[in-house]
């Protein structure tokens, strides 16, 4: 308990320092139907777009003149590095920041932008652990001070000033707070401060399923290293919890829960839809934990922290692909049907076509059977009803959310099985039933599907590459000539020529 009192005292001292480097951030609200009030601490609105400036500046402002004569050392996957860079420039120091070679460019560029001539980036290793070891060795060799990203009392106290702003806002008390955990510095400092002023608050730590180092430490009774580490939420990808953060977290956290990458992606979507803020994955973990936990633990007033918006633009596609659409959950089903004309239409008429189809993958691989994969955005009741309809209709199906074909869009198609194929690029209106309308009004009784490649893109119009096969070349030619440029729910973009078909399918 002495450690908790010391952390509270250091947080009071940090109040006097950190606002030389930044300003308080706002507290905003998200409203979800049927829920209590959700308050969001917008740490993504500070100078470095993440809360890490608080701890870095607080610790570096305490350096003695002798320590300040040498470059300070730090290791970071991104946001702590920006905080160190900003502090070095404002305090007139020199800093060497070790970052993994895999660090997103947006974070490397931001470090240089905030630090200018005061900071040098050293890229080392594939992950944080490699960069951390190299920075510690450099500190030992040079006598420079290492500024830890989380396992330092003054760093933790600096992060806790965001909780002080929450308390001073007057919006409390809160029933619960969901705090993301990487090494545990922010969670420890913030939880300690919240429990000082809201003794009845429930504080839940939130970690990624594949990076739950604090949960492992609490279960083992001491920090332990993880054998593998998922880096989708790169800002919280820490293999081993800090010893000091562990000592605090085991006293102030009521529970630690884990969330999947898909749940984090859906929380990013909700942040965008409600506040028009775009969080990096680690920045949305707290909200993801709330969404996962709310059914078991209803609340009146809840607090989450939007910890950072330093997102690599290239990661957006994966996030969008993993997030639910319109509040639904993504489900992928591989369904077995006969390889004959009309079978696909019959499947859609079973009830599949009335749902929101966001992904459709199929390539002909067998003369007797077909295994199309459908991606659906649907609620739990809709999914349960669909499963019941499929079973009642005698369809065999498998859930394939994590299959290779879904993750990599590996659509196999045996060209030797195709008879007089015709491949078309089409646009569909993004509404339930548009695909069924095309099949029913245009294809029924004329051709057989041999290929389909479609995925929802977020636009009002979806694009698909489809393949049809015909019994004779004359049937194919007649269909191509008679196909209207637009019809029920679709528009024909173009027909692939023989050379393109051969190049794609042999």
C-alpha positions as CSV (number, residue, x, y, z in Angstrom):
1,X,0.0,0.0,0.0
2,X,3.0,2.3,0.5
3,X,3.5,2.1,-3.3
4,X,0.0,3.3,-3.9
5,X,0.4,6.3,-1.6
6,X,3.7,7.1,-3.2
7,X,2.1,7.0,-6.6
8,X,-0.7,9.3,-5.5
9,X,1.9,11.8,-4.1
10,X,3.9,11.7,-7.4
11,X,0.7,12.3,-9.3
12,X,0.1,15.5,-7.3
13,X,3.6,16.6,-8.2
14,X,3.1,15.7,-11.8
15,X,0.2,18.2,-12.0
16,X,2.8,21.0,-11.6
17,X,4.9,19.8,-14.6
18,X,3.0,18.1,-17.4
19,X,1.0,21.2,-18.5
20,X,4.2,22.8,-19.7
21,X,4.0,20.3,-22.5
22,X,0.3,20.0,-23.2
23,X,-3.2,21.0,-22.4
24,X,-6.0,19.0,-20.7
25,X,-8.1,16.9,-23.1
26,X,-11.9,16.8,-23.3
27,X,-14.4,14.3,-21.9
28,X,-17.1,13.4,-24.5
29,X,-20.0,11.0,-24.6
30,X,-21.1,8.1,-26.7
31,X,-24.7,7.1,-26.7
32,X,-25.7,3.5,-27.5
33,X,-29.3,2.4,-27.5
34,X,-30.4,0.9,-24.2
35,X,-27.1,1.7,-22.5
36,X,-26.0,3.9,-19.7
37,X,-23.8,7.0,-20.3
38,X,-20.4,6.3,-21.8
39,X,-17.8,9.0,-21.2
40,X,-14.7,9.0,-23.4
41,X,-11.4,10.7,-22.4
42,X,-10.1,12.0,-25.7
43,X,-6.4,11.6,-25.3
44,X,-6.2,11.4,-29.1
45,X,-6.7,15.2,-29.2
46,X,-3.4,16.1,-27.6
47,X,-0.3,17.3,-29.5
48,X,1.1,13.8,-30.2
49,X,-2.4,12.2,-30.6
50,X,-1.8,9.9,-27.6
51,X,-1.5,10.2,-23.8
52,X,2.1,9.2,-23.6
53,X,3.5,12.8,-23.5
54,X,2.3,13.0,-19.9
55,X,4.5,10.3,-18.5
56,X,7.5,11.0,-20.7
57,X,7.6,14.7,-19.9
58,X,7.0,14.2,-16.2
59,X,10.0,11.8,-15.9
60,X,12.3,13.8,-18.1
61,X,11.6,17.1,-16.3
62,X,13.1,15.4,-13.2
63,X,16.5,14.8,-14.7
64,X,19.5,16.3,-12.8
65,X,21.9,18.6,-14.7
66,X,24.4,15.8,-14.8
67,X,21.9,13.4,-16.3
68,X,20.7,16.0,-18.8
69,X,24.2,16.3,-20.2
70,X,23.9,13.0,-21.9
71,X,21.3,11.8,-24.4
72,X,18.4,10.1,-22.8
73,X,17.4,6.6,-24.1
74,X,14.0,5.2,-24.8
75,X,12.4,2.2,-26.6
76,X,9.0,2.4,-28.1
77,X,6.7,1.0,-30.8
78,X,5.6,4.6,-31.4
79,X,3.6,6.7,-29.0
80,X,6.1,6.8,-26.1
81,X,8.8,7.7,-28.6
82,X,6.7,10.7,-29.6
83,X,6.3,11.8,-26.0
84,X,10.1,11.5,-25.4
85,X,10.8,13.4,-28.6
86,X,8.4,16.2,-27.6
87,X,9.9,16.4,-24.0
88,X,13.4,16.4,-25.3
89,X,12.7,19.4,-27.6
90,X,10.8,21.4,-24.9
91,X,13.4,20.7,-22.2
92,X,16.4,21.3,-24.4
93,X,17.6,17.7,-24.1
94,X,19.0,15.1,-26.6
95,X,17.2,11.8,-27.0
96,X,18.0,8.5,-28.8
97,X,14.8,6.5,-29.4
98,X,15.1,2.8,-30.3
99,X,12.1,1.6,-32.4
100,X,11.4,-1.8,-34.0
101,X,12.0,-1.9,-37.7
102,X,8.3,-2.8,-38.1
103,X,7.1,0.5,-36.5
104,X,4.5,2.2,-38.8
105,X,5.9,5.1,-40.8
106,X,3.3,7.4,-39.4
107,X,4.7,7.0,-35.9
108,X,8.4,7.3,-37.0
109,X,7.6,10.5,-38.9
110,X,5.7,11.9,-36.0
111,X,8.7,11.3,-33.7
112,X,10.9,13.4,-36.0
113,X,8.2,16.0,-36.3
114,X,7.8,16.5,-32.6
115,X,11.5,16.2,-31.6
116,X,13.3,17.8,-34.5
117,X,17.0,18.0,-34.0
118,X,16.6,16.9,-30.4
119,X,15.9,13.3,-31.3
120,X,17.6,10.5,-33.2
121,X,15.7,7.4,-34.2
122,X,17.5,4.0,-34.1
123,X,15.6,1.2,-35.8
124,X,16.4,-2.1,-34.3
125,X,14.8,-5.6,-34.3
126,X,11.4,-6.8,-35.2
127,X,9.6,-6.0,-32.0
128,X,9.6,-3.9,-28.9
129,X,11.6,-6.5,-26.9
130,X,14.5,-6.2,-29.3
131,X,14.4,-2.4,-29.3
132,X,14.2,-2.3,-25.5
133,X,17.2,-4.6,-25.0
134,X,19.3,-2.4,-27.4
135,X,18.3,0.8,-25.7
136,X,19.2,-0.6,-22.3
137,X,22.6,-1.6,-23.6
138,X,23.2,1.8,-25.1
139,X,22.2,3.4,-21.8
140,X,24.7,1.1,-19.9
141,X,27.4,1.9,-22.4
142,X,27.0,5.6,-22.4
143,X,25.8,6.3,-18.9
144,X,22.6,7.9,-20.3
145,X,19.3,7.6,-18.4
146,X,16.7,5.2,-19.8
147,X,13.1,6.5,-19.8
148,X,10.9,3.5,-19.5
149,X,7.6,3.5,-21.4
150,X,5.6,2.2,-18.4
151,X,7.6,0.6,-15.6
152,X,8.6,3.8,-13.8
153,X,6.7,5.6,-11.0
154,X,7.1,9.1,-12.4
155,X,6.0,7.9,-15.8
156,X,2.9,6.3,-14.2
157,X,2.2,9.4,-12.3
158,X,2.3,11.5,-15.4
159,X,-0.2,9.2,-17.1
160,X,-2.4,9.5,-14.1
161,X,-2.9,13.2,-14.7
162,X,-5.5,12.3,-17.3
163,X,-7.5,10.7,-14.5
164,X,-7.1,13.9,-12.5
165,X,-8.7,15.8,-15.3
166,X,-11.6,13.3,-15.3
167,X,-12.1,13.9,-11.6
168,X,-11.9,17.7,-12.0
169,X,-14.5,17.6,-14.8
170,X,-17.3,17.0,-12.3
171,X,-18.9,14.3,-14.5
172,X,-18.2,11.5,-11.9
173,X,-18.6,9.4,-10.0
174,X,-18.5,6.5,-12.5
175,X,-19.7,3.0,-11.9
176,X,-16.9,1.4,-14.0
177,X,-13.8,2.3,-16.0
178,X,-12.3,0.1,-18.8
179,X,-8.6,0.7,-19.2
180,X,-6.4,-0.8,-21.8
181,X,-3.2,-2.4,-20.7
182,X,0.1,-2.8,-22.6
183,X,2.8,-2.7,-19.9
184,X,0.3,-1.4,-17.4
185,X,1.6,2.2,-16.7
186,X,-1.6,4.0,-17.8
187,X,-3.9,1.5,-16.2
188,X,-2.0,1.5,-12.9
189,X,-1.7,5.3,-12.6
190,X,-5.3,6.0,-13.7
191,X,-6.9,3.2,-11.7
192,X,-5.1,4.3,-8.6
193,X,-6.3,7.9,-8.9
194,X,-9.9,7.0,-9.8
195,X,-10.1,4.7,-6.8
196,X,-8.8,7.5,-4.6
197,X,-11.8,9.8,-5.5
198,X,-14.4,7.2,-6.5
199,X,-13.9,4.4,-3.9
200,X,-16.8,2.4,-5.2
201,X,-15.7,2.4,-8.9
202,X,-15.1,-1.0,-10.6
203,X,-11.9,-0.8,-12.7
204,X,-11.4,-3.4,-15.5
205,X,-8.2,-3.8,-17.3
206,X,-8.5,-4.8,-21.0
207,X,-5.9,-6.7,-23.0
208,X,-5.8,-8.3,-26.4
209,X,-6.3,-12.0,-26.5
210,X,-2.9,-12.6,-28.0
211,X,-1.0,-10.1,-25.8
212,X,-2.4,-10.5,-22.3
213,X,0.8,-10.2,-20.3
214,X,-0.8,-8.5,-17.3
215,X,-3.5,-11.2,-17.0
216,X,-0.7,-13.8,-17.2
217,X,1.2,-12.0,-14.5
218,X,-1.8,-11.8,-12.2
219,X,-2.5,-15.5,-12.6
220,X,1.2,-16.5,-12.0
221,X,1.7,-14.1,-9.1
222,X,4.5,-12.3,-10.9
223,X,5.4,-10.9,-14.4
224,X,6.0,-13.7,-16.9
225,X,7.0,-13.5,-20.5
226,X,4.5,-14.6,-23.3
227,X,5.7,-17.1,-25.8
228,X,3.9,-15.4,-28.7
229,X,2.7,-11.9,-29.2
230,X,-0.1,-10.6,-31.4
231,X,0.8,-7.1,-32.7
232,X,-2.5,-6.1,-34.3
233,X,-2.8,-3.7,-31.3
234,X,0.8,-2.6,-31.7
235,X,0.6,0.1,-29.0
236,X,-0.1,-2.4,-26.3
237,X,2.0,-5.3,-27.6
238,X,4.1,-6.0,-24.5
239,X,5.5,-9.5,-23.9
240,X,6.0,-9.0,-20.2
241,X,4.3,-6.7,-17.7
242,X,6.5,-4.4,-15.6
243,X,7.3,-5.3,-12.1
244,X,6.1,-1.9,-10.7
245,X,3.0,-1.8,-12.8
246,X,2.2,-5.3,-11.8
247,X,2.5,-4.5,-8.1
248,X,0.1,-1.6,-8.5
249,X,-2.4,-3.3,-10.9
250,X,-2.9,-6.3,-8.7
251,X,-4.1,-3.8,-6.0
252,X,-6.2,-1.5,-8.0
253,X,-7.7,-3.6,-10.8
254,X,-10.9,-5.5,-10.0
255,X,-10.6,-7.7,-13.1
256,X,-8.7,-8.1,-16.4
257,X,-10.6,-9.2,-19.5
258,X,-9.4,-9.9,-23.0
259,X,-10.8,-8.8,-26.4
260,X,-10.3,-10.1,-29.9
261,X,-8.9,-8.1,-32.8
262,X,-12.4,-8.3,-34.3
263,X,-13.9,-6.8,-31.2
264,X,-11.3,-4.0,-31.2
265,X,-12.1,-3.3,-34.9
266,X,-15.8,-3.0,-34.1
267,X,-15.0,-0.5,-31.3
268,X,-13.0,1.5,-33.8
269,X,-16.0,1.6,-36.0
270,X,-18.2,2.8,-33.1
271,X,-15.8,5.5,-32.3
272,X,-15.9,6.7,-35.9
273,X,-19.7,6.5,-36.2
274,X,-20.3,8.3,-32.8
275,X,-17.5,10.8,-32.4
276,X,-15.9,10.9,-35.9
277,X,-12.6,10.0,-34.3
278,X,-10.4,7.3,-35.7
279,X,-8.5,5.3,-33.1
280,X,-5.5,3.1,-33.6
281,X,-6.3,-0.4,-32.4
282,X,-4.8,-0.1,-28.9
283,X,-6.7,3.2,-28.5
284,X,-10.1,1.4,-28.9
285,X,-9.4,-1.5,-26.5
286,X,-11.1,0.0,-23.5
287,X,-14.3,0.6,-25.5
288,X,-14.0,-3.0,-26.9
289,X,-13.9,-4.3,-23.3
290,X,-17.0,-2.3,-22.3
291,X,-18.9,-3.6,-25.3
292,X,-18.0,-7.2,-24.4
293,X,-18.6,-6.9,-20.7
294,X,-21.8,-4.7,-20.7
295,X,-24.3,-7.6,-20.8
296,X,-22.8,-9.2,-17.7
297,X,-22.2,-5.9,-15.9
298,X,-24.8,-3.1,-16.7
299,X,-23.8,0.4,-15.7
300,X,-25.2,3.9,-15.3
301,X,-22.0,5.8,-16.0
302,X,-18.9,4.3,-17.5
303,X,-15.5,5.7,-18.4
304,X,-13.2,4.7,-21.3
305,X,-10.0,6.3,-22.6
306,X,-9.4,6.9,-26.3
307,X,-5.7,6.6,-25.9
308,X,-4.3,7.2,-29.4
309,X,-5.0,8.0,-33.0
310,X,-1.6,7.2,-34.5
311,X,-2.9,4.7,-37.0
312,X,-1.0,3.5,-40.0
313,X,-3.3,4.2,-43.0
314,X,-2.5,0.9,-44.5
315,X,-4.1,-0.9,-41.5
316,X,-7.6,0.6,-42.2
317,X,-8.4,-2.1,-44.8
318,X,-7.9,-4.9,-42.2
319,X,-9.8,-3.0,-39.5
320,X,-12.7,-2.4,-41.8
321,X,-12.7,-6.0,-42.9
322,X,-12.7,-7.3,-39.3
323,X,-15.4,-4.9,-37.9
324,X,-19.1,-5.6,-37.9
325,X,-21.2,-3.6,-40.4
326,X,-24.1,-1.5,-39.0
327,X,-23.9,-3.1,-35.6
328,X,-23.9,-6.7,-37.0
329,X,-21.3,-9.4,-36.6
330,X,-19.4,-10.9,-39.5
331,X,-20.0,-14.5,-40.1
332,X,-18.6,-16.7,-42.9
333,X,-20.4,-19.9,-43.9
334,X,-19.2,-22.5,-46.5
335,X,-22.4,-24.2,-47.7
336,X,-22.5,-27.3,-49.8
337,X,-24.9,-27.3,-52.8
338,X,-25.3,-29.4,-55.9
339,X,-23.3,-28.2,-58.9
340,X,-26.2,-27.6,-61.2
341,X,-28.1,-24.6,-62.7
342,X,-30.5,-23.0,-60.2
343,X,-28.9,-24.4,-57.0
344,X,-27.4,-21.0,-56.0
345,X,-30.7,-19.3,-56.6
346,X,-32.5,-21.9,-54.5
347,X,-30.0,-21.3,-51.7
348,X,-30.6,-17.6,-51.7
349,X,-34.4,-18.2,-51.7
350,X,-34.0,-20.3,-48.6
351,X,-33.4,-17.1,-46.7
352,X,-29.8,-16.3,-47.3
353,X,-30.5,-13.6,-49.9
354,X,-32.6,-11.5,-47.4
355,X,-29.6,-11.0,-45.2
356,X,-26.8,-8.5,-45.7
357,X,-24.2,-10.4,-47.9
358,X,-20.9,-8.7,-47.5
359,X,-18.6,-11.3,-49.1
360,X,-19.2,-14.0,-51.7
361,X,-16.5,-16.4,-52.8
362,X,-16.9,-19.3,-55.2
363,X,-15.0,-21.1,-57.8
364,X,-16.0,-24.3,-59.5
365,X,-13.9,-27.2,-58.3
366,X,-16.1,-30.3,-58.7
367,X,-18.5,-31.6,-61.3
368,X,-21.1,-32.7,-58.7
369,X,-20.9,-30.4,-55.7
370,X,-20.2,-26.7,-55.0
371,X,-19.0,-25.0,-51.8
372,X,-19.7,-21.3,-52.0
373,X,-18.5,-19.1,-49.1
374,X,-20.9,-16.3,-48.0
375,X,-19.8,-13.5,-45.6
376,X,-22.8,-12.1,-43.7
377,X,-23.3,-9.1,-41.4
378,X,-26.0,-10.2,-39.1
379,X,-27.1,-10.1,-35.5
380,X,-27.0,-13.2,-33.2
381,X,-30.8,-13.8,-33.6
382,X,-30.5,-13.5,-37.4
383,X,-27.6,-15.9,-37.4
384,X,-29.4,-18.4,-35.2
385,X,-32.5,-18.2,-37.5
386,X,-30.4,-18.7,-40.6
387,X,-28.7,-21.8,-39.1
388,X,-32.1,-23.2,-38.3
389,X,-33.4,-22.6,-41.9
390,X,-30.3,-24.2,-43.5
391,X,-30.6,-27.3,-41.3
392,X,-34.3,-27.6,-42.0
393,X,-33.7,-27.4,-45.7
394,X,-31.0,-30.1,-45.5
395,X,-28.0,-28.0,-46.3
396,X,-24.6,-29.0,-45.0
397,X,-22.5,-26.0,-43.9
398,X,-19.4,-25.0,-41.9
399,X,-18.4,-21.8,-40.1
400,X,-15.2,-20.6,-41.7
401,X,-14.5,-17.2,-40.2
402,X,-10.8,-18.0,-39.7
403,X,-10.2,-20.2,-42.7
404,X,-7.3,-19.5,-45.1
405,X,-9.8,-19.0,-48.0
406,X,-11.5,-16.2,-46.1
407,X,-8.4,-14.5,-44.6
408,X,-6.6,-14.5,-47.9
409,X,-9.5,-14.6,-50.4
410,X,-8.1,-17.8,-51.9
411,X,-10.7,-18.7,-54.5
412,X,-9.9,-21.9,-56.2
413,X,-11.4,-22.5,-59.7
414,X,-10.6,-25.5,-61.9
415,X,-10.5,-24.1,-65.5
416,X,-10.7,-27.7,-66.9
417,X,-14.2,-28.1,-65.5
418,X,-15.6,-24.9,-67.1
419,X,-17.8,-25.2,-70.3
420,X,-18.1,-22.1,-72.4
421,X,-17.5,-19.7,-69.6
422,X,-18.4,-16.0,-69.7
423,X,-16.9,-13.6,-67.1
424,X,-18.5,-10.3,-66.2
425,X,-17.7,-7.3,-64.1
426,X,-20.9,-6.1,-62.4
427,X,-21.9,-3.4,-60.0
428,X,-24.7,-4.2,-57.5
429,X,-26.6,-1.7,-55.3
430,X,-25.6,-2.4,-51.7
431,X,-29.0,-3.5,-50.4
432,X,-30.4,-6.9,-49.4
433,X,-31.9,-8.8,-52.4
434,X,-29.9,-7.1,-55.2
435,X,-27.9,-10.2,-55.9
436,X,-31.0,-12.4,-55.8
437,X,-32.7,-10.0,-58.3
438,X,-29.9,-10.4,-60.8
439,X,-29.9,-14.2,-60.5
440,X,-33.7,-14.5,-60.7
441,X,-34.4,-11.9,-63.4
442,X,-31.3,-12.3,-65.6
443,X,-29.6,-15.7,-65.1
444,X,-32.4,-18.1,-64.1
445,X,-32.7,-20.9,-66.6
446,X,-29.9,-19.6,-68.9
447,X,-26.5,-20.3,-67.3
448,X,-24.8,-21.8,-64.3
449,X,-22.5,-20.0,-61.9
450,X,-18.9,-21.1,-62.0
451,X,-17.2,-18.2,-60.2
452,X,-18.1,-15.3,-57.9
453,X,-15.8,-12.8,-56.2
454,X,-17.5,-10.0,-54.3
455,X,-16.7,-8.2,-51.1
456,X,-18.4,-5.2,-49.4
457,X,-16.3,-2.0,-49.8
458,X,-18.4,0.5,-47.8
459,X,-19.7,2.3,-50.9
460,X,-23.3,2.5,-52.0
461,X,-22.4,0.3,-55.0
462,X,-20.6,-3.1,-54.7
463,X,-18.4,-4.6,-57.4
464,X,-18.2,-8.3,-58.3
465,X,-16.4,-10.5,-60.8
466,X,-18.7,-13.3,-61.8
467,X,-18.4,-16.3,-64.1
468,X,-21.2,-18.1,-65.9
469,X,-21.0,-21.2,-67.9
470,X,-23.3,-22.4,-70.7
471,X,-24.0,-25.7,-72.4
472,X,-23.0,-24.4,-75.9
473,X,-21.0,-21.6,-77.4
474,X,-24.2,-20.4,-79.0
475,X,-26.0,-20.1,-75.7
476,X,-23.1,-18.1,-74.3
477,X,-23.1,-15.7,-77.3
478,X,-26.9,-15.3,-77.1
479,X,-26.7,-14.5,-73.4
480,X,-23.9,-11.9,-74.0
481,X,-25.8,-10.2,-76.7
482,X,-29.1,-10.1,-74.9
483,X,-27.7,-9.1,-71.4
484,X,-29.0,-5.5,-70.7
485,X,-26.3,-3.0,-69.6
486,X,-28.4,-2.5,-66.4
487,X,-31.3,-4.3,-64.8
488,X,-32.8,-5.2,-61.4
489,X,-30.2,-4.1,-58.9
490,X,-27.1,-4.3,-61.2
491,X,-25.1,-2.5,-63.8
492,X,-22.8,-4.3,-66.3
493,X,-19.3,-2.7,-66.3
494,X,-17.7,-4.9,-69.0
495,X,-17.3,-8.5,-70.2
496,X,-13.8,-10.0,-70.0
497,X,-12.4,-11.1,-73.4
498,X,-10.9,-14.5,-74.1
499,X,-7.3,-13.3,-73.5
500,X,-8.2,-12.0,-70.0
501,X,-10.1,-15.2,-69.1
502,X,-7.2,-17.4,-70.2
503,X,-4.8,-15.2,-68.2
504,X,-6.9,-15.5,-65.0
505,X,-8.1,-19.1,-65.2
506,X,-6.0,-20.9,-67.8
